[in-house]
Every structure is written in C-alpha cells, then in structure tokens.
Amino acid sequence: MEFDAAYLDPACIFCSGIDPGPEPGLTERILAFARNRGREVALETTIQGRKILITRGSGLFVEATGVLGRENYNRDMRDRDHADAARVCNLLICELALRGLVTRPFTEDELCPAKEGKDGLPMIWAAAGLRQFRSLATQQALSHEENLEIASWPAADETALQQAADAPNAVHLAEVSPALPDFIASALISLNWQRPAEAVLFAWIVAEQLVNSRWDEHVKAVKINAEHRKRLESGRDYPPRFASTRSTVMAG
C-alpha cells in the first residue's frame, strides 16, 4: 500500500501498558521504546474515506488514492490528492490537539511518498517533522529496539490515539469552516512553542469563524421581517458585521 507521510512534530514515543508520567527518565524512555518498536502501528483508522496510520515512532501515514495509476494522470491531479491528504491528516492532528496531544498541522508540500516495508510495516525515509534529526538517522532509530537517538523524545500513552480515532470533533468543526481544524491546531502549537502573538492571531480567527457560524443560525432563528433579516445578513448597514457586536447581540 502507498501512503503520503510525515512525522508528527514535535515527536513522541507512543507506548502501551505503561504510565509514562509527566517526566519519564532516560531509562524509562529507552525501555518503553524497546518494548514498542518505532515502526509498529499504534493507531489505524479511517477518516472521510482515507486510511490513516500513526506509528509508535510518530510516523503519520495517510493512504494515497492511487492517482499515479490512473489514465491521463497529471500534476494537477497529484496536487489535489496531496492537498486532500493534508486536509485529512490535519483533521486527526486537530482532534489530538483538542485532547491534549499537540502537534503542528501540515501543508501538502510537506507530505512525502511512503509505503509498506518488506516486514509489512509502514516506512518513511525522508519527510517533514523531526527537523532536528537527519532522515536516515531517524529511520535507523525507528528500526531498532534500542537507540539513544530517541532518548530525548517524550513518552505518550497510545490511549490518546484511540480516543481520537474518528476525529469526531474536528470533522464537525470542518463543517463550520474547512480551515478551522488547521487554525485550532496552529493556535495550540503556537501556545506550546511560546509564540503568544501567533497563538492569539490563530485563536482570534477561530473565534470569529465560530461566532459567524452561530450568527448565521441566529439570523435564521429570530422572528423578524424580511427587510430586517436582509439588513442583518448583508452587514452593510448594520453594526453586527463585526464578531464582537454579533456576540453581544446574540447574548442580549
């Protein structure tokens, strides 16, 4: 099977059967990874028709749709497929972020081709994420049971992956606005990276989109005449075109 793939950033070691604690020591990390090989699949799910895998070593794989084998294949088809793969990946990344496992969203340009190895496990040789490691060194680390290369990675319980499997919250948010899951994940990772200006910017965009969605529902629900409704919907002659005013009106 062929995939589009990237590494979760920042990376972690997904472990089973242990409580990694808030700050697991060096020995605990290595032993956890020794019992849970990095290329083993910790999560397998399907979101909006795309199969997605996450390995214990933070590899993120989304099933390719096979456009390379179609007749009249062209670059535009591949670009659209990459964009859709990134969109689905970011739904899962948003869901994980909402559940406390925060990683950054990806663009289509950051995904690379990947496929199953001879052992049946998915393999990445070079991809976005893990920018502090060389790709071959990273792959080596994920192919052996013990390697000091990964000793600094935090450990995470794979239960978080199972809870986010179907990305229900992110899928619902994408119905409000397709870009909303990306903005939410971006706001949370910016906060983690101590970039307050970026976090506030992304959070403000999220808030405005959610308020605007609720405003549309509010306008449809209130009992007003057609002319008044038209003025509310147009926003040209009435202050509620601003999110702050709309919030006040809806709360009033």
N, C-alpha and C positions, 0 to 999 in steps of 0.2 A: 504494500500500500504506500502511496506517495502522500507527503504532507507539505504544508507550509509551516515553518517553525521559527521559534525564537526562544531565548532564555528569559524566565521571569527576572525582573530587575527591581529591587535587589533580590539576589538568590537566597534560598534556604534549603535545608535538608528536610524532606518530609519523612517522618518516622512513624512507625506503627508500634503499638504496645508499650510505649514509654511516655512518661510525663517529662518533657524537656525542661520544664521550669523556666523562670524568667531569664536566667543567665547560666545556661549549662556550661560546664567547664570543658576544657580541651579533651580530656579522656572520654567524657560522656558523648561529645560530638563524634569522635572517631568511632567509638563502639556502636553508636546509633547507626552511623553510615555503613559500618562493616556488616551489620545485620540487614541493612536495607540498601542494596546496590543502587547506585545513582540512576541507572537507565531503566530500572523496573518501573512499571506504570503504577502510579498511586491513585490516579483518577482516570476513568474512561466514561465519557458522557456524550450526549448528542444535543446540540443546541441549534434550533432552526434548521434542521436537516444536515448539519455538519458534525461529523465525529471529531471529538476533541480529546486529547490525552495530555496529562501532566505527569511527568516522571518524578521520582524521588529527588533527583538532582536538579529540579526546577526547569526541565525542558518542557516547552509548551508547543504542542503539535495540533494543527487543525487539518482535517482531511482535505486534500486537493480535489477539485471537481473533475479532473481529467481532461482539461481543455487541450492539453498537448496532443491528445489522440483524436481530436475532432477534425473533420474536414474544414478547410478554409480557416484554419487557426491563424490568428493574427495577434499583434502586440496589444491591441485594444482589449481583446478577449482576456488575455492574461492579466492585464492591468485591472480589469473589472473583477476578475477572480481574486486577485491579491487584495483588493480593496474590501471585498466581501469577507475574505478570510480574516483580515484585520478587524473588521467590524464584529464578527462573531467572537474572536479572541477577546476583544475588549468588553464584550458583554460579561464573559466569565471573570475577567480582571476586575470589573466594576463590582460584581457580586462578591468576590473575595474581599475587596476593599471595604465594602459595607459590613462585612463580617469580621473585620479586624486584621485581615491579611493583605497589607497594602503593597502593591507593586505598580509600576508605571504602565500606562497604555502604550500600544504600538501603532505605528503607521504601516501602510502596505509596503513601503520601501525597506522596512526593517525585517521583513519576513524572508526566509531563505528556503530553498528546496531541501527536503529531508525524506528519509524512507526507512523502512524496517531493515535492521541488520540481519546477518545470517542466523543470529540467535533468536530472531523474531521480535527483538526489542527495538523501539524507535531510536534513531541516531541522528545527531546534529554534529557536523564538523566545523561549521563557522556560522555564527548568527549574531543578531543583536543581543544586548544584555551582557552581563558579566564582562564589562569593558575593562576590568582590572586584570583579566586573565587573557593569555593567548589562547586561541581556539583549540589548537592541538593539545596544549597542556590541560585545558578544561576537559576535552574529550577523554584524555587519559585518566584524569581524576575520576570521571564518571564511569570508567570501565574497570576499575579495580576496587577491591573491597576496603582497602585502607590506603589513604593518601593524605599527607599533611597539607596538600594544596587546598583542601576543603575544610581544614580545621577551624578557620575563622568564620565559616558560614553559621548563621543561627539555625537551631533546630525548630521544627514546627510539627505539630500533631496533624497527621493526614485527615483527621476527622473534619477539620475545617474545609477541606476539599470536598468531602462527601456532602456536607451541608449545603455547599454552593453549587452542586452538580448541575441543576437545571437552570440556574441563573434566573429564578422567577422575578425577583425584584428588578434586576437590570433589564429584563425583557419588557416589563411593564413600563419602566422609565423610558425605554427606547420608543414606546408607543406615543409618549408625550412629545418627544423630540429625538430623532435618531442620534444626535450628537451628545445627548445628555449623559449617558454612561461614561463616555470619554472624559467629559468635563468633571464629573464627580470623582473618577479615579485620579485625574490630574490634580484636582484640589487637594485630595488626601495625600498623594505622594509629595506634593509641594510642601504640605504641612510637615510631613515626616522629614523632608530634606531641609527644614528650617528656612524655607523661602516664603516668608509671610506675604509679600506683595503678590506673588504668583498665586498663592493659596486663596487670598481674598478676591483676586480677579476671577479665578475659575468659580469660586463659591458664589460670587455675585451673579455670574452668568447662569449658574444653576438655579439660583433663587428667582431670577427674572423669568426664566423659562417655566418654572413651576407655577409662579404667580400668574403668568399669562395664560397658562393652560386652565387654571382654576377660574380666571376671569371669563374665558370663553364659555365655560359651564355656567357661571353666574349669570351672564347676559342672557343665555338661553332659558334659564330657570325663572328669572324675575318676571312679574306680571306688569309689563309696561306696554305702551302703544308702539306701533311700528316705527313712527318717526323718532321716538326716544331711543328705541333699540338701534336704529340706524346710526344715530349720533354716537352711541356707546361703542358700536362696532368699528366705526371709521376712525375714531380717536383724533380727528382733525379739529373739531370744535368743542372738545370736552377734555378736561384735565386727565381723566383716567387712562390716557395713553402711557403714563408712567407707572412702573411697578409699585412704587411707594404709595401713590394715590389709589391705585387699584386695591392694594392690601387694606387701606383704610376704609374704602367704600365697602368692601366685602365683609370687613369686621364690624361695620356700623350697624 
